[in-house]
Amino acid sequence: MATAIFLSAFIFAALVFAIVYLLELDVFTGLLVSVGGSLLFILFQYAVGPVIVAATTRLHYLKPGENPWLENVVKELADKTGLPMPKLATVPDQTPNAFTFGRTTRSATLAVHEGLLSQLNESEIRGVIAHELGHIKHKDYVVMTVLSTLPLIAYMIAQVTLRAGMYSGGRRSSKDNSGAALLAIGGISFAVYFITFLIVMRLSRLREHYADAFSAYVTGSPRSLSSALAKITYGLSIAPKAPEGARAFYIGDPGTAKQEVQQVIEKKDQYDLDRDGVLDEQELHSAMEKESKSTWVQMNSLFATHPATFKRILLLKEIEQEMDTGQYSNNEVYRHV
């Protein structure tokens, strides 16, 4: 994680220096404008991000006693992990999903879809809640909100400078090299956007694995989350429309889920080994494993916010096998990631 953050910051800093150099600006003034503007944008994103998430997901904040079972489970797991009780909310959406967001650990919100509460059993819901508490424990909502602004800023710089460069270069009266400099900045900015975007996506996938491992050790039941992930992936795959906002914050990405299940369904006859017309758990896992190894899927996964469900289940199975031996330590929660 530290490597990903350092690389993103370093590449973005290189972009700032390139802008200062190509525009032949005074170094102090150029750095002040570039870095200052970027910091202001990041602070703006950090400030308004939670407001936008709350507004676009139609949250209903729970009053004390409105859902005693959910409140008790969250309180129990939060106490166990040393976290303050997050704000609880439900979303009037029948797809099985959950997410967390906020600015600080104490102001974090844990939101669950109504579909998650109705389609999963109690142990599976506990696994999902522990996963979301893992995101709060790791401060993922802050890291991803701040870091994701870097490729966004680079993309906006690329758009503005490329358009300005083409306009400037197209004017016959132009006698300077400003157009060429702007086009160079635009090209570099777009390259920085692409590279930092891939880095941020990889970090996002890693943080899902970390939260999965956290859930497995906190609940002591990796199989509960594994079962929950299978149901969530299938439930999201048959949803009529994927939500547009906060996809990176969800425990399961609807877009990825549709792709995963569709590929398996198209080859159902190939994976239905006992020819009973239904893919059982073992057949489904085998199918997802084979599909995840295809070149096309691996290329697409570079742009995904979440790891393939099979990879997440495989990690949880490794942790479960370790737990069955009785030889594991809470100090090495993430060594399987």
C-alpha positions as CSV (number, residue, x, y, z in Angstrom):
1,M,0.0,0.0,0.0
2,A,2.8,2.4,0.9
3,T,4.4,1.6,-2.5
4,A,1.2,2.4,-4.4
5,I,0.8,5.7,-2.5
6,F,4.4,6.7,-3.0
7,L,4.3,5.9,-6.7
8,S,1.2,7.9,-7.3
9,A,2.5,10.9,-5.4
10,F,5.9,10.7,-7.1
11,I,4.4,10.5,-10.6
12,F,2.0,13.3,-9.9
13,A,4.9,15.4,-8.5
14,A,6.8,14.7,-11.8
15,L,3.8,16.1,-13.7
16,V,3.8,19.3,-11.7
17,F,7.6,19.8,-12.4
18,A,7.0,19.1,-16.1
19,I,4.2,21.8,-16.2
20,V,6.5,24.3,-14.5
21,Y,9.4,23.5,-16.9
22,L,7.4,23.4,-20.1
23,L,5.5,26.6,-19.4
24,E,8.8,28.3,-18.3
25,L,7.2,29.5,-15.1
26,D,9.0,30.9,-12.1
27,V,9.7,27.7,-10.0
28,F,8.2,29.1,-6.8
29,T,5.1,30.5,-8.5
30,G,4.6,27.4,-10.5
31,L,4.9,25.0,-7.6
32,L,2.7,27.2,-5.4
33,V,-0.1,27.3,-8.0
34,S,0.2,23.6,-9.0
35,V,0.6,22.1,-5.5
36,G,-1.7,24.6,-3.8
37,G,-4.4,24.0,-6.4
38,S,-4.1,20.3,-6.1
39,L,-4.3,20.4,-2.3
40,L,-7.3,22.6,-2.4
41,F,-9.0,20.2,-4.8
42,I,-8.2,17.2,-2.6
43,L,-9.5,19.1,0.5
44,F,-12.7,19.9,-1.5
45,Q,-13.1,16.3,-2.4
46,Y,-12.5,15.2,1.1
47,A,-15.1,17.7,2.4
48,V,-17.9,17.1,0.0
49,G,-17.4,13.4,-0.8
50,P,-19.4,12.1,2.1
51,V,-22.2,14.5,1.4
52,I,-22.4,13.4,-2.2
53,V,-22.4,9.7,-1.2
54,A,-25.2,10.2,1.3
55,A,-27.3,12.1,-1.2
56,T,-26.8,9.8,-4.1
57,T,-27.5,6.5,-2.2
58,R,-30.8,7.6,-0.5
59,L,-29.6,6.7,3.0
60,H,-32.0,6.2,5.9
61,Y,-30.1,6.7,9.2
62,L,-31.4,4.3,11.8
63,K,-32.7,5.7,15.1
64,P,-31.8,3.8,18.3
65,G,-33.9,0.7,18.6
66,E,-35.1,0.7,15.0
67,N,-33.2,-2.4,14.2
68,P,-32.0,-3.9,17.5
69,W,-30.3,-7.0,16.0
70,L,-28.2,-5.0,13.5
71,E,-27.3,-2.5,16.2
72,N,-26.2,-5.3,18.6
73,V,-24.1,-7.0,15.9
74,V,-22.3,-3.9,14.9
75,K,-21.8,-2.8,18.5
76,E,-20.4,-6.2,19.4
77,L,-17.9,-6.4,16.5
78,A,-16.9,-2.7,16.9
79,D,-16.1,-3.2,20.5
80,K,-14.2,-6.4,19.7
81,T,-12.0,-4.4,17.2
82,G,-11.6,-1.3,19.4
83,L,-13.6,0.9,17.0
84,P,-16.2,3.5,18.0
85,M,-19.8,2.7,17.1
86,P,-20.3,3.9,13.5
87,K,-23.5,5.6,12.3
88,L,-25.9,3.0,10.9
89,A,-28.0,3.4,7.8
90,T,-30.1,1.4,5.4
91,V,-30.5,1.9,1.7
92,P,-33.9,1.2,0.1
93,D,-32.3,-1.1,-2.5
94,Q,-33.1,-4.8,-3.0
95,T,-29.6,-5.7,-4.3
96,P,-27.3,-7.3,-1.6
97,N,-24.6,-4.8,-0.8
98,A,-23.0,-2.7,1.9
99,F,-20.5,0.2,2.2
100,T,-18.8,2.6,4.5
101,F,-17.8,6.2,4.1
102,G,-16.9,9.3,6.1
103,R,-14.2,11.7,7.1
104,T,-12.9,10.3,10.3
105,T,-13.3,7.0,12.3
106,R,-15.7,8.6,14.7
107,S,-17.9,10.1,12.0
108,A,-18.0,7.0,9.7
109,T,-21.2,5.6,8.4
110,L,-21.9,1.9,7.8
111,A,-24.7,1.4,5.4
112,V,-26.4,-1.8,4.4
113,H,-28.9,-2.4,1.5
114,E,-32.3,-3.8,2.5
115,G,-31.5,-6.6,0.0
116,L,-28.5,-7.7,2.0
117,L,-30.6,-8.0,5.2
118,S,-33.3,-10.1,3.4
119,Q,-31.1,-12.3,1.2
120,L,-28.3,-13.3,3.5
121,N,-28.5,-15.3,6.8
122,E,-27.3,-13.8,10.1
123,S,-23.7,-15.3,10.0
124,E,-23.2,-14.0,6.5
125,I,-24.4,-10.5,7.5
126,R,-21.9,-10.6,10.4
127,G,-19.2,-11.4,7.9
128,V,-20.1,-8.5,5.7
129,I,-20.4,-6.1,8.7
130,A,-16.9,-7.2,9.9
131,H,-15.6,-6.6,6.4
132,E,-17.0,-3.0,6.4
133,L,-15.6,-2.4,9.9
134,G,-12.2,-3.5,8.4
135,H,-12.5,-0.6,6.0
136,I,-13.1,1.8,8.9
137,K,-10.2,0.3,10.8
138,H,-7.9,0.8,7.8
139,K,-9.3,4.2,7.1
140,D,-9.9,3.1,3.5
141,Y,-12.5,5.7,2.8
142,V,-10.0,8.5,3.5
143,V,-7.1,6.9,1.6
144,M,-9.1,6.1,-1.5
145,T,-11.0,9.5,-1.5
146,V,-7.7,11.4,-1.4
147,L,-5.6,9.2,-3.6
148,S,-8.3,8.9,-6.3
149,T,-8.2,12.7,-6.8
150,L,-4.7,12.5,-8.4
151,P,-5.7,10.7,-11.6
152,L,-8.8,12.9,-11.7
153,I,-6.7,16.1,-11.5
154,A,-4.3,14.7,-14.2
155,Y,-7.2,13.9,-16.5
156,M,-8.7,17.4,-16.1
157,I,-5.2,19.0,-16.8
158,A,-4.9,16.8,-19.9
159,Q,-8.4,17.8,-21.2
160,V,-7.8,21.5,-20.7
161,T,-4.2,21.7,-22.1
162,L,-4.9,19.5,-25.1
163,R,-7.8,21.6,-26.1
164,A,-5.9,24.8,-25.5
165,G,-2.8,23.5,-27.4
166,M,-4.9,22.5,-30.4
167,Y,-6.6,25.9,-30.4
168,S,-3.3,27.8,-30.0
169,G,-1.6,25.7,-32.6
170,G,-4.4,26.3,-35.1
171,R,-4.1,30.1,-35.0
172,R,-1.9,31.4,-37.9
173,S,-0.9,34.4,-36.0
174,S,0.8,32.4,-33.3
175,K,4.5,32.8,-33.4
176,D,5.6,31.2,-30.1
177,N,5.8,27.6,-29.0
178,S,3.0,27.9,-26.4
179,G,0.8,25.5,-28.4
180,A,3.5,22.8,-28.6
181,A,4.2,23.2,-24.8
182,L,0.5,22.8,-24.0
183,L,0.2,19.7,-26.2
184,A,3.2,18.2,-24.5
185,I,1.7,18.9,-21.1
186,G,-1.5,17.4,-22.3
187,G,0.2,14.2,-23.5
188,I,2.2,13.9,-20.3
189,S,-0.9,14.5,-18.1
190,F,-2.8,11.9,-19.9
191,A,0.0,9.3,-19.4
192,V,0.1,10.3,-15.7
193,Y,-3.7,9.9,-15.5
194,F,-3.5,6.4,-17.0
195,I,-0.6,5.2,-14.8
196,T,-2.0,6.6,-11.5
197,F,-5.4,5.3,-12.3
198,L,-4.0,1.7,-12.6
199,I,-2.1,2.2,-9.4
200,V,-5.2,3.4,-7.5
201,M,-7.3,0.5,-8.9
202,R,-4.7,-2.0,-7.7
203,L,-4.7,-0.4,-4.3
204,S,-8.5,-0.5,-4.2
205,R,-8.4,-4.3,-4.9
206,L,-5.7,-4.9,-2.2
207,R,-7.8,-3.0,0.3
208,E,-10.8,-5.3,-0.4
209,H,-8.5,-8.3,0.3
210,Y,-7.3,-6.7,3.6
211,A,-10.9,-6.1,4.7
212,D,-11.8,-9.7,3.8
213,A,-8.9,-11.0,5.9
214,F,-9.9,-8.7,8.8
215,S,-13.5,-10.0,8.7
216,A,-12.3,-13.7,8.7
217,Y,-10.2,-13.2,11.9
218,V,-12.7,-11.0,13.7
219,T,-15.6,-13.3,13.2
220,G,-13.6,-16.5,13.3
221,S,-15.7,-17.7,10.4
222,P,-14.1,-17.1,7.0
223,R,-16.8,-19.4,5.4
224,S,-19.5,-16.9,6.4
225,L,-18.0,-14.1,4.4
226,S,-17.1,-16.5,1.5
227,S,-20.8,-17.6,1.3
228,A,-21.9,-14.0,1.6
229,L,-19.6,-13.0,-1.3
230,A,-21.0,-15.7,-3.5
231,K,-24.6,-14.6,-2.8
232,I,-23.7,-10.9,-3.3
233,T,-22.0,-11.6,-6.6
234,Y,-25.0,-13.5,-7.9
235,G,-27.5,-11.0,-6.5
236,L,-25.7,-8.1,-8.1
237,S,-25.3,-9.9,-11.4
238,I,-29.1,-10.2,-11.9
239,A,-29.9,-6.7,-10.8
240,P,-31.6,-4.7,-13.6
241,K,-29.3,-1.7,-13.2
242,A,-26.0,-1.1,-11.5
243,P,-25.8,2.0,-9.2
244,E,-23.6,4.8,-10.6
245,G,-22.2,6.3,-7.5
246,A,-19.8,5.0,-4.8
247,R,-19.1,1.7,-6.6
248,A,-15.6,1.6,-5.2
249,F,-17.0,1.8,-1.7
250,Y,-19.3,-1.3,-2.0
251,I,-18.3,-4.7,-0.8
252,G,-19.2,-5.9,-4.3
253,D,-19.0,-4.1,-7.5
254,P,-22.2,-4.6,-9.6
255,G,-20.3,-4.1,-12.9
256,T,-17.7,-6.8,-12.1
257,A,-20.3,-9.1,-10.7
258,K,-22.4,-9.0,-14.0
259,Q,-19.3,-9.8,-16.0
260,E,-18.2,-12.7,-13.8
261,V,-21.5,-14.5,-13.7
262,Q,-22.4,-13.8,-17.4
263,Q,-19.2,-15.5,-18.5
264,V,-20.0,-18.6,-16.4
265,I,-23.6,-18.8,-17.5
266,E,-22.6,-18.6,-21.2
267,K,-20.5,-21.8,-20.7
268,K,-22.9,-23.4,-18.2
269,D,-23.0,-26.7,-20.1
270,Q,-19.2,-26.9,-20.1
271,Y,-19.0,-26.4,-16.3
272,D,-22.1,-28.5,-15.3
273,L,-20.1,-31.7,-14.8
274,D,-22.9,-33.9,-13.3
275,R,-25.3,-32.7,-16.0
276,D,-28.1,-31.9,-13.6
277,G,-28.8,-28.5,-15.1
278,V,-27.6,-26.6,-12.0
279,L,-24.1,-25.4,-11.1
280,D,-23.4,-26.5,-7.5
281,E,-21.0,-24.6,-5.2
282,Q,-18.0,-26.7,-6.3
283,E,-18.8,-26.4,-10.0
284,L,-19.4,-22.7,-9.7
285,H,-16.1,-22.1,-7.9
286,S,-14.3,-24.2,-10.5
287,A,-15.9,-22.2,-13.3
288,M,-15.0,-18.9,-11.8
289,E,-11.4,-20.1,-11.3
290,K,-11.0,-21.1,-14.9
291,E,-12.7,-17.9,-16.2
292,S,-10.5,-15.7,-14.0
293,K,-7.4,-17.1,-15.7
294,S,-8.4,-16.0,-19.2
295,T,-6.3,-13.3,-20.8
296,W,-9.3,-11.1,-21.4
297,V,-10.5,-11.3,-17.8
298,Q,-7.0,-10.6,-16.4
299,M,-6.6,-7.5,-18.7
300,N,-10.0,-6.2,-17.6
301,S,-9.2,-6.9,-13.9
302,L,-6.5,-4.2,-14.1
303,F,-9.2,-1.6,-14.4
304,A,-11.5,-3.1,-11.7
305,T,-12.1,-1.7,-8.2
306,H,-12.6,-5.1,-6.7
307,P,-10.8,-8.5,-7.0
308,A,-12.5,-11.4,-8.8
309,T,-14.9,-13.1,-6.4
310,F,-13.1,-16.4,-6.8
311,K,-9.8,-14.8,-5.7
312,R,-11.5,-13.4,-2.6
313,I,-13.0,-16.8,-1.8
314,L,-9.7,-18.5,-2.3
315,L,-8.0,-16.2,0.2
316,L,-10.8,-16.9,2.7
317,K,-10.3,-20.7,2.2
318,E,-6.6,-20.3,2.9
319,I,-7.4,-18.5,6.1
320,E,-10.0,-21.2,7.1
321,Q,-7.4,-23.9,6.5
322,E,-5.0,-22.1,8.7
323,M,-7.6,-21.7,11.4
324,D,-8.5,-25.4,11.3
325,T,-4.9,-26.2,12.3
326,G,-5.2,-24.0,15.3
327,Q,-1.8,-22.4,14.5
328,Y,-2.6,-18.8,13.6
329,S,-2.0,-15.5,15.2
330,N,-3.9,-12.2,15.1
331,N,-0.6,-10.5,14.6
332,E,-0.4,-12.0,11.1
333,V,-3.9,-11.3,9.9
334,Y,-2.8,-10.1,6.4
335,R,0.0,-12.5,5.6
336,H,-2.3,-14.4,3.1
337,V,-3.1,-11.3,1.1
